[in-house]
Each structure stands twice: as structure tokens, then as C-alpha cells.
């Protein structure tokens, strides 16, 4: 999580994207692919940090199901709980564990529209064999969100 947080901090500091970072690691803790939010810089609403990390892992490993049908274990670390789009992509990616920093409400509190998500989204992922761990370094992750606002970061995808 510290790695993903540093990615998000640098993204804010350098003005290269939104305040979100993510990374895919294998079971041994080896980095497979990093991801930063590239929405604003690329003018592409799909390029959330989780999507970038998952796409990078899929390209590096050469398969759309990085878990290879459950045979292999990969973790997705995300500095904030997934929005609706990223939530939808997680089960199809093949990750077995999602580790989150800030909560959905932390992102909403600064103005981001996280979209409509199942009330019990963690149970839905769990039912698909994906373990969810929340609040890992939550205060630090929420502080990055606040830093983004303080730096004049753009709140995109507001739903308006």
C-alpha cells in the first residue's frame, strides 16, 4: 500500500493525474504492474489507477485472466475503494485479493462521483473468491485526497 500511496502522492505533486494509485503484486510481493490515475492528462475517463494497473498486469503476463482460472494468486492494492467501473473490472481481472486504503466516502467527501455501487460490494466480491481488506493506511490515503483538493485538482466525472 505504501508503494501505491507514493504513486498517488507523486501524481498529485506533479499534476499528472488524479489522487489515486494502484498496483498489482504476486503472492510473493513482487510488483507486476503499477497504476496511476491518468483521466485528466489523457482525457479518458477509463484510465483510473486500478484499470491502468490491471491492464499493465494483463499485458505483462500475457493473459486477460491474470489468475489463470484461479490457479495463480495476485493482489490489487488501491489507495481508495473501487468506484463502480473499477468494481466491475475486478472480478474479470483474475485478482484474488483487493486491498484498499481510503474509503468510498472519503472520495465522495471531496466531490468525486464514485457511481452507484452495490451496498454490500465486499460480499459480492467475496462470493466470487476475492478477499477484500479495507482501511489499510486509510488516514494517509485520505490525506492524499485532501492534498489533491488543496492543490486545485480537478474533480472529474461528477455525474453532472
C-alpha positions as YAML, in Angstrom:
chain: A
units: angstrom
residues:
- id: 1
  name: UNK
  ca: [0.00, 0.00, 0.00]
- id: 2
  name: UNK
  ca: [2.87, 2.37, 0.70]
- id: 3
  name: UNK
  ca: [4.01, 1.94, -2.91]
- id: 4
  name: UNK
  ca: [0.53, 2.75, -4.28]
- id: 5
  name: UNK
  ca: [0.29, 5.74, -1.94]
- id: 6
  name: UNK
  ca: [3.62, 7.08, -3.16]
- id: 7
  name: UNK
  ca: [2.39, 6.78, -6.74]
- id: 8
  name: UNK
  ca: [-0.72, 8.79, -5.86]
- id: 9
  name: UNK
  ca: [1.29, 11.41, -3.97]
- id: 10
  name: UNK
  ca: [3.64, 11.88, -6.91]
- id: 11
  name: UNK
  ca: [0.69, 12.12, -9.29]
- id: 12
  name: UNK
  ca: [-0.73, 14.96, -7.18]
- id: 13
  name: UNK
  ca: [2.63, 16.66, -6.65]
- id: 14
  name: UNK
  ca: [3.49, 16.65, -10.36]
- id: 15
  name: UNK
  ca: [-0.04, 17.44, -11.54]
- id: 16
  name: UNK
  ca: [-0.07, 14.39, -13.80]
- id: 17
  name: UNK
  ca: [-3.41, 12.95, -12.76]
- id: 18
  name: UNK
  ca: [-5.94, 12.30, -10.04]
- id: 19
  name: UNK
  ca: [-5.16, 11.37, -6.44]
- id: 20
  name: UNK
  ca: [-5.37, 7.63, -6.93]
- id: 21
  name: UNK
  ca: [-2.72, 4.94, -7.16]
- id: 22
  name: UNK
  ca: [-2.83, 1.18, -7.52]
- id: 23
  name: UNK
  ca: [-0.53, -1.77, -8.05]
- id: 24
  name: UNK
  ca: [-0.77, -5.49, -8.79]
- id: 25
  name: UNK
  ca: [1.56, -7.79, -6.86]
- id: 26
  name: UNK
  ca: [2.07, -11.53, -6.99]
- id: 27
  name: UNK
  ca: [1.75, -13.80, -3.95]
- id: 28
  name: UNK
  ca: [5.44, -13.27, -3.11]
- id: 29
  name: UNK
  ca: [5.04, -9.49, -3.06]
- id: 30
  name: UNK
  ca: [6.74, -8.88, -6.39]
- id: 31
  name: UNK
  ca: [5.40, -5.90, -8.30]
- id: 32
  name: UNK
  ca: [3.68, -6.95, -11.53]
- id: 33
  name: UNK
  ca: [2.28, -3.58, -12.63]
- id: 34
  name: UNK
  ca: [1.83, -0.10, -11.15]
- id: 35
  name: UNK
  ca: [-1.10, 2.16, -11.96]
- id: 36
  name: UNK
  ca: [-1.75, 5.86, -11.62]
- id: 37
  name: UNK
  ca: [-4.84, 7.81, -12.45]
- id: 38
  name: UNK
  ca: [-4.49, 9.28, -15.95]
- id: 39
  name: UNK
  ca: [-8.04, 10.55, -16.53]
- id: 40
  name: UNK
  ca: [-7.33, 14.27, -16.80]
- id: 41
  name: UNK
  ca: [-3.96, 14.12, -18.55]
- id: 42
  name: UNK
  ca: [-5.27, 11.64, -21.17]
- id: 43
  name: UNK
  ca: [-8.86, 12.93, -21.46]
- id: 44
  name: UNK
  ca: [-10.04, 9.34, -20.96]
- id: 45
  name: UNK
  ca: [-12.49, 8.52, -18.18]
- id: 46
  name: UNK
  ca: [-11.47, 4.83, -18.27]
- id: 47
  name: UNK
  ca: [-7.93, 5.40, -17.05]
- id: 48
  name: UNK
  ca: [-8.42, 5.02, -13.31]
- id: 49
  name: UNK
  ca: [-5.39, 3.79, -11.39]
- id: 50
  name: UNK
  ca: [-6.88, 0.32, -10.87]
- id: 51
  name: UNK
  ca: [-7.71, -0.03, -14.56]
- id: 52
  name: UNK
  ca: [-4.18, 1.05, -15.54]
- id: 53
  name: UNK
  ca: [-2.60, -1.42, -13.08]
- id: 54
  name: UNK
  ca: [-4.83, -4.29, -14.18]
- id: 55
  name: UNK
  ca: [-4.24, -3.58, -17.87]
- id: 56
  name: UNK
  ca: [-0.49, -3.43, -17.25]
- id: 57
  name: UNK
  ca: [-0.57, -6.75, -15.40]
- id: 58
  name: UNK
  ca: [-2.61, -8.37, -18.16]
- id: 59
  name: UNK
  ca: [-0.18, -7.16, -20.81]
- id: 60
  name: UNK
  ca: [2.89, -8.20, -18.82]
- id: 61
  name: UNK
  ca: [1.50, -11.66, -18.03]
- id: 62
  name: UNK
  ca: [0.02, -12.11, -21.49]
- id: 63
  name: UNK
  ca: [-3.49, -13.06, -20.38]
- id: 64
  name: UNK
  ca: [-6.73, -11.24, -19.58]
- id: 65
  name: UNK
  ca: [-7.32, -13.51, -16.55]
- id: 66
  name: UNK
  ca: [-4.15, -12.85, -14.61]
- id: 67
  name: UNK
  ca: [-5.13, -15.51, -12.06]
- id: 68
  name: UNK
  ca: [-5.28, -18.13, -14.83]
- id: 69
  name: UNK
  ca: [-8.64, -19.55, -13.73]
- id: 70
  name: UNK
  ca: [-7.81, -19.32, -10.02]
- id: 71
  name: UNK
  ca: [-4.54, -21.25, -10.35]
- id: 72
  name: UNK
  ca: [-2.39, -18.18, -9.58]
- id: 73
  name: UNK
  ca: [-2.72, -15.54, -6.85]
- id: 74
  name: UNK
  ca: [-2.43, -11.80, -7.49]
- id: 75
  name: UNK
  ca: [-3.35, -8.88, -5.26]
- id: 76
  name: UNK
  ca: [-4.62, -5.46, -6.29]
- id: 77
  name: UNK
  ca: [-3.70, -2.64, -3.93]
- id: 78
  name: UNK
  ca: [-5.72, 0.54, -4.42]
- id: 79
  name: UNK
  ca: [-5.39, 3.78, -2.49]
- id: 80
  name: UNK
  ca: [-9.18, 4.16, -2.45]
- id: 81
  name: UNK
  ca: [-12.03, 1.67, -2.58]
- id: 82
  name: UNK
  ca: [-13.15, 0.98, -6.15]
- id: 83
  name: UNK
  ca: [-15.65, 3.12, -7.99]
- id: 84
  name: UNK
  ca: [-18.42, 1.42, -9.94]
- id: 85
  name: UNK
  ca: [-16.28, 0.92, -13.05]
- id: 86
  name: UNK
  ca: [-13.29, -0.49, -11.22]
- id: 87
  name: UNK
  ca: [-15.53, -2.68, -9.07]
- id: 88
  name: UNK
  ca: [-16.91, -4.21, -12.27]
- id: 89
  name: UNK
  ca: [-13.45, -4.89, -13.69]
- id: 90
  name: UNK
  ca: [-12.01, -6.57, -10.61]
- id: 91
  name: UNK
  ca: [-13.77, -9.97, -10.87]
- id: 92
  name: UNK
  ca: [-12.90, -10.27, -14.56]
- id: 93
  name: UNK
  ca: [-9.23, -9.44, -13.96]
- id: 94
  name: UNK
  ca: [-8.42, -12.60, -12.03]
- id: 95
  name: UNK
  ca: [-7.13, -10.96, -8.84]
- id: 96
  name: UNK
  ca: [-7.74, -12.93, -5.64]
- id: 97
  name: UNK
  ca: [-7.41, -10.09, -3.14]
- id: 98
  name: UNK
  ca: [-8.25, -6.38, -3.11]
- id: 99
  name: UNK
  ca: [-6.56, -4.19, -0.51]
- id: 100
  name: UNK
  ca: [-7.96, -0.67, -0.10]
- id: 101
  name: UNK
  ca: [-6.77, 2.47, 1.67]
- id: 102
  name: UNK
  ca: [-9.30, 5.33, 1.74]
- id: 103
  name: UNK
  ca: [-12.99, 4.58, 1.69]
- id: 104
  name: UNK
  ca: [-15.58, 5.42, -0.92]
- id: 105
  name: UNK
  ca: [-16.95, 8.12, 1.36]
- id: 106
  name: UNK
  ca: [-13.53, 9.78, 1.56]
- id: 107
  name: UNK
  ca: [-13.50, 10.21, -2.23]
- id: 108
  name: UNK
  ca: [-17.13, 11.37, -2.27]
- id: 109
  name: UNK
  ca: [-16.37, 13.88, 0.52]
- id: 110
  name: UNK
  ca: [-14.05, 15.83, -1.80]
- id: 111
  name: UNK
  ca: [-16.53, 15.71, -4.67]
- id: 112
  name: UNK
  ca: [-15.79, 12.59, -6.70]
- id: 113
  name: UNK
  ca: [-18.77, 10.66, -8.09]
- id: 114
  name: UNK
  ca: [-17.97, 7.02, -7.38]
- id: 115
  name: UNK
  ca: [-21.09, 5.86, -9.18]
- id: 116
  name: UNK
  ca: [-23.82, 3.52, -7.99]
- id: 117
  name: UNK
  ca: [-22.28, 0.52, -6.30]
- id: 118
  name: UNK
  ca: [-23.85, -2.45, -4.55]
- id: 119
  name: UNK
  ca: [-24.48, -1.71, -0.87]
- id: 120
  name: UNK
  ca: [-22.67, -4.94, 0.02]
- id: 121
  name: UNK
  ca: [-19.98, -4.78, -2.67]
- id: 122
  name: UNK
  ca: [-17.41, -6.53, -0.48]
- id: 123
  name: UNK
  ca: [-19.66, -9.56, -0.03]
- id: 124
  name: UNK
  ca: [-20.26, -9.62, -3.79]
- id: 125
  name: UNK
  ca: [-16.51, -9.82, -4.41]
- id: 126
  name: UNK
  ca: [-16.10, -12.34, -1.61]
- id: 127
  name: UNK
  ca: [-18.75, -14.52, -3.24]
- id: 128
  name: UNK
  ca: [-16.52, -14.56, -6.32]
- id: 129
  name: UNK
  ca: [-13.49, -15.68, -4.31]
- id: 130
  name: UNK
  ca: [-11.93, -12.23, -3.92]
- id: 131
  name: UNK
  ca: [-10.92, -11.24, -0.39]
- id: 132
  name: UNK
  ca: [-11.33, -7.55, 0.43]
- id: 133
  name: UNK
  ca: [-9.23, -5.79, 3.05]
- id: 134
  name: UNK
  ca: [-10.20, -2.21, 3.91]
- id: 135
  name: UNK
  ca: [-8.71, 0.77, 5.70]
- id: 136
  name: UNK
  ca: [-5.04, -0.09, 5.14]
- id: 137
  name: UNK
  ca: [-3.28, 3.23, 5.81]
- id: 138
  name: UNK
  ca: [-6.67, 4.91, 5.40]
- id: 139
  name: UNK
  ca: [-5.63, 8.18, 7.05]
- id: 140
  name: UNK
  ca: [-2.64, 8.54, 4.73]
- id: 141
  name: UNK
  ca: [-4.74, 7.68, 1.68]
- id: 142
  name: UNK
  ca: [-7.46, 10.16, 2.67]
- id: 143
  name: UNK
  ca: [-4.76, 12.81, 3.21]
- id: 144
  name: UNK
  ca: [-3.68, 12.41, -0.45]
- id: 145
  name: UNK
  ca: [-7.28, 13.10, -1.50]
- id: 146
  name: UNK
  ca: [-7.25, 16.27, 0.61]
- id: 147
  name: UNK
  ca: [-3.85, 17.28, -0.81]
- id: 148
  name: UNK
  ca: [-5.30, 16.97, -4.30]
- id: 149
  name: UNK
  ca: [-8.12, 19.37, -3.48]
- id: 150
  name: UNK
  ca: [-5.73, 21.78, -1.74]
- id: 151
  name: UNK
  ca: [-3.54, 21.76, -4.86]
- id: 152
  name: UNK
  ca: [-6.53, 22.72, -7.02]
- id: 153
  name: UNK
  ca: [-7.01, 19.26, -8.53]
- id: 154
  name: UNK
  ca: [-9.85, 18.80, -10.98]
- id: 155
  name: UNK
  ca: [-12.88, 16.86, -9.80]
- id: 156
  name: UNK
  ca: [-13.91, 14.98, -12.93]
- id: 157
  name: UNK
  ca: [-16.82, 12.59, -13.52]
- id: 158
  name: UNK
  ca: [-19.08, 14.49, -11.17]
- id: 159
  name: UNK
  ca: [-22.19, 12.94, -12.67]
- id: 160
  name: UNK
  ca: [-23.49, 16.31, -13.86]
...
